[in-house]
Amino acid sequence: MRTWLFILSLLVPCLPAQADVTLFPAPSGQDARQMVVYSTLDTRLASPLISAFQATMPDVAVRYEDFLATEIATRVMQETDSGQPSADFVFSSAMDLQIKLANDGYALPVQVPQAARWPRWANWRDTAYALTLEPGVLVYHKPSFPDGPPVSRLDLIDWLNRAPPDLRGRIGTYDITRSAVGYLYLARDVEHFADIWSLLRTMARAGLQTFATSQEIIDRVADGRLVLGYNILGSYAADQALQHPDLGLVLLRDFTVVISRVALVPRAAPAPDLGAAFLGFLMGAEGQSLLADKLRLPAVSLGVQSIGTDSGRLRVGLGDPLRPVAVSPGLLVYLDQEKRRKLVRKWEQALSAD
């Protein structure tokens, strides 16, 4: 256990987690019970889900805490190990960290009616459930690409080598030492693309900038401070593209890694029945429809969904060239301390290329 906490300490600054906390009062005004949620989903996006859930349970208030995935995993472990109450529901885009929590006994088995119909790849021992299908996309600043953006990694390398001086230094991606999602996307890229390190070295020579969150990259691409963002959560990008006409996104044609947001009910939940009820709601028809239609997070139970782009709609399902990540202990290989050190070291070497 100490080894696992040490691994997380390498990813999270040695400071208390600063969550963005929002309180949603019970619609009935009773505030008889409170459900605590730890999540990586932005509060603004989560609000419709919470409101719809509270409509079914009007006497429940919700304390929603939005912070980084690694901070969530650390907090759940520390609270559980010290005998303190934790969240009632955890919803995170870091699949590997969620499976680690479930595998190590920090999650409760939850029986919900929808589990019988849930895809086998999206349910691990009734303790961790994938609820979405989210591709890593290329986001781009439309005015900077009058002839269209690169559509494959080889196209991207070619564009980077030919990029005019005014566009150099305006490429962004995740800092994998601070972003669990960014690390997972890169680890999967390594498996599917032999020239990934050449791509990163080319990005570095073009002045690559790295960030901890999707939103930091999307904001900068939307206003032109960056012209490209690589491997960005397509759900956030699609949502923002509706509000920012200069923001475009594309699924790269060679392959696209698709990850899922994974939900679980912590073993130390003070109100596990509320956590289970929220899980059942999100797995049900209304919750999945809200995820797909309102939040633009392609939903698992609906099989194939679409996210909006500037040129019609891109379908996000389980066919080629998409590479979905199954909810299984196979994800734990990405948390192996030595493998992580090697990947981070190669990433740092690629980014320091002259």
Secondary structure as the mmCIF struct_conf table of DSSP 4:
data_model
#
loop_
_struct_conf.conf_type_id
_struct_conf.id
_struct_conf.beg_label_comp_id
_struct_conf.beg_label_asym_id
_struct_conf.beg_label_seq_id
_struct_conf.end_label_comp_id
_struct_conf.end_label_asym_id
_struct_conf.end_label_seq_id
HELX_RH_AL_P HELX_RH_AL_P1 ARG A 2 LEU A 11
BEND BEND1 VAL A 12 VAL A 12
BEND BEND2 CYS A 14 LEU A 15
STRN STRN1 ASP A 20 PHE A 24
TURN_TY1_P TURN_TY1_P1 PRO A 27 SER A 28
BEND BEND3 GLY A 29 GLY A 29
STRN STRN2 ARG A 33 SER A 39
BEND BEND4 THR A 40 LEU A 41
HELX_RH_AL_P HELX_RH_AL_P2 THR A 43 THR A 56
BEND BEND5 MET A 57 MET A 57
TURN_TY1_P TURN_TY1_P2 PRO A 58 ASP A 59
STRN STRN3 VAL A 60 ASP A 66
HELX_RH_AL_P HELX_RH_AL_P3 ALA A 69 ASP A 81
TURN_TY1_P TURN_TY1_P3 SER A 82 GLY A 83
BEND BEND6 ASP A 88 ASP A 88
STRN STRN4 PHE A 89 SER A 92
BEND BEND7 SER A 93 SER A 93
HELX_RH_AL_P HELX_RH_AL_P4 MET A 95 ASN A 103
TURN_TY1_P TURN_TY1_P4 ASP A 104 GLY A 105
STRN STRN5 ALA A 107 ALA A 107
HELX_RH_3T_P HELX_RH_3T_P1 PRO A 113 ARG A 117
BEND BEND8 TRP A 118 TRP A 118
HELX_RH_3T_P HELX_RH_3T_P2 ARG A 120 ALA A 122
STRN STRN6 ASN A 123 TRP A 124
TURN_TY1_P TURN_TY1_P5 ARG A 125 THR A 127
STRN STRN7 ALA A 128 ALA A 130
STRN STRN8 THR A 132 THR A 132
STRN STRN9 GLU A 134 HIS A 141
HELX_RH_3T_P HELX_RH_3T_P3 LYS A 142 SER A 144
TURN_TY1_P TURN_TY1_P6 PRO A 146 ASP A 147
BEND BEND9 SER A 152 SER A 152
HELX_RH_AL_P HELX_RH_AL_P5 ARG A 153 ARG A 162
HELX_RH_3T_P HELX_RH_3T_P4 PRO A 165 LEU A 167
TURN_TY1_P TURN_TY1_P7 ARG A 168 GLY A 169
STRN STRN10 ILE A 171 TYR A 174
TURN_TY1_P TURN_TY1_P8 ILE A 176 ARG A 178
HELX_RH_AL_P HELX_RH_AL_P6 ALA A 180 HIS A 192
TURN_TY1_P TURN_TY1_P9 ALA A 194 ASP A 195
HELX_RH_AL_P HELX_RH_AL_P7 ILE A 196 ARG A 205
TURN_TY1_P TURN_TY1_P10 ALA A 206 GLY A 207
STRN STRN11 LEU A 208 PHE A 211
BEND BEND10 ALA A 212 THR A 213
HELX_RH_AL_P HELX_RH_AL_P8 SER A 214 ALA A 222
TURN_TY1_P TURN_TY1_P11 ASP A 223 GLY A 224
BEND BEND11 ARG A 225 ARG A 225
BEND BEND12 VAL A 227 VAL A 227
STRN STRN12 LEU A 228 LEU A 233
HELX_RH_AL_P HELX_RH_AL_P9 GLY A 234 ALA A 241
TURN_TY1_P TURN_TY1_P12 LEU A 242 GLN A 243
TURN_TY1_P TURN_TY1_P13 PRO A 245 ASP A 246
STRN STRN13 LEU A 247 VAL A 250
BEND BEND13 ARG A 253 ASP A 254
STRN STRN14 THR A 256 ILE A 259
STRN STRN15 VAL A 262 LEU A 264
STRN STRN16 PRO A 266 PRO A 266
TURN_TY1_P TURN_TY1_P14 ARG A 267 ALA A 268
BEND BEND14 PRO A 270 PRO A 270
HELX_RH_AL_P HELX_RH_AL_P10 PRO A 272 MET A 283
BEND BEND15 GLY A 284 GLY A 284
HELX_RH_AL_P HELX_RH_AL_P11 ALA A 285 SER A 289
HELX_RH_PI_P HELX_RH_PI_P1 LEU A 290 LYS A 294
BEND BEND16 LEU A 295 LEU A 295
STRN STRN17 ALA A 299 ALA A 299
BEND BEND17 VAL A 300 VAL A 300
TURN_TY1_P TURN_TY1_P15 SER A 301 LEU A 302
BEND BEND18 GLY A 303 GLY A 303
STRN STRN18 GLN A 305 GLY A 308
BEND BEND19 ASP A 310 GLY A 312
STRN STRN19 ARG A 313 VAL A 316
BEND BEND20 GLY A 317 GLY A 319
TURN_TY1_P TURN_TY1_P16 ASP A 320 PRO A 321
STRN STRN20 LEU A 322 PRO A 324
HELX_LH_PP_P HELX_LH_PP_P1 VAL A 325 ALA A 326
BEND BEND21 VAL A 327 SER A 328
HELX_RH_3T_P HELX_RH_3T_P5 PRO A 329 LEU A 335
HELX_RH_AL_P HELX_RH_AL_P12 GLN A 337 LEU A 351
TURN_TY1_P TURN_TY1_P17 SER A 352 SER A 352
#
